Amino acid sequence: MSVFIAFESEEGYNRALAIKENGMEVFWKGEKLSFEAAPEPTDIIWENRQITRRQRLWNLVITVINTLILLAFSFWFIFFLKQKEYEAHVKYEEMDCQEVD
């Protein structure tokens, strides 16, 4: 779970960062807290905050499967066309179309 905290003063912010830098452990309601400086608010895609890691993993799996299916189809299609080209090449003998004097 993530929480964004806005401190009233620079002192509170500096204390939270000092806890992280010094490797101190802080617990609240039995859970260990860790502090990080937040990115700029304009850098956060707020619409995607509700997407869980599990949903992201599932989306990745679906994307990989779709990509592999498309690659397999492309391979099969190119292989099929190359086979037809080879069959036509074997069926019809090459001819020298130069004029004979």
C-alpha positions in Angstrom: 0.0 0.0 0.0 1.2 3.5 -0.8 0.4 6.7 0.9 1.4 10.2 -0.2 2.1 12.5 2.8 2.3 16.3 2.7 4.3 17.7 5.6 3.5 21.0 7.1 7.1 22.0 7.3 10.5 21.2 5.8 11.5 19.8 9.2 9.0 16.9 9.0 10.1 16.0 5.5 13.8 16.1 6.5 13.1 13.8 9.5 11.4 11.3 7.4 14.3 11.3 4.9 16.8 11.0 7.8 15.0 7.8 9.0 15.5 6.3 5.6 19.1 7.4 5.2 20.1 6.2 8.7 18.5 2.8 8.2 16.2 3.3 11.2 13.0 1.3 11.5 9.7 2.9 12.3 6.6 0.9 13.1 3.0 2.0 13.0 0.2 -0.3 14.1 2.6 -3.3 13.8 3.7 -2.5 10.3 7.1 -1.3 9.3 7.1 2.1 7.5 9.5 3.1 4.8 9.9 6.6 3.4 10.8 7.8 -0.1 10.8 11.2 -1.6 7.8 11.5 -3.9 8.1 12.2 -7.6 6.8 15.4 -9.0 3.0 15.3 -9.1 3.1 16.0 -12.9 5.2 12.8 -13.4 2.5 10.5 -11.9 -0.1 9.0 -14.1 -2.9 9.3 -11.5 -5.5 7.4 -13.6 -3.3 4.2 -13.3 -2.9 4.3 -9.5 -5.8 1.8 -8.9 -4.3 -0.9 -11.2 -2.7 -3.6 -9.0 0.5 -5.5 -9.6 -1.5 -8.6 -10.4 -3.5 -6.7 -13.1 -0.3 -5.4 -14.6 1.2 -8.9 -14.6 -1.9 -10.3 -16.2 -1.8 -7.6 -18.9 1.9 -8.4 -19.5 1.0 -12.1 -19.9 -1.8 -11.4 -22.4 0.5 -9.1 -24.4 3.3 -11.7 -24.6 0.9 -14.4 -25.6 -0.7 -12.2 -28.3 2.8 -11.2 -29.6 3.9 -14.9 -29.8 0.7 -15.8 -31.6 1.3 -13.1 -34.2 4.9 -14.1 -34.6 4.0 -17.7 -35.1 1.4 -16.8 -37.7 3.9 -14.5 -39.5 6.5 -17.3 -39.5 3.9 -19.8 -40.8 2.7 -17.4 -43.5 6.2 -16.6 -44.8 7.2 -20.3 -44.7 4.1 -21.2 -46.7 4.8 -18.6 -49.3 8.5 -19.6 -49.6 7.4 -23.3 -50.0 5.0 -22.2 -52.9 7.9 -20.2 -54.4 10.2 -23.3 -54.2 7.5 -25.5 -55.8 7.1 -23.1 -58.7 10.8 -22.9 -59.1 11.2 -26.7 -59.3 8.1 -27.2 -61.5 9.2 -24.8 -64.2 12.7 -25.2 -65.6 14.8 -22.1 -65.9 15.2 -20.9 -69.5 17.8 -18.6 -71.1 15.7 -16.0 -72.9 18.7 -14.6 -74.9 18.4 -14.7 -78.7 20.4 -17.4 -80.4 22.1 -16.3 -83.7 
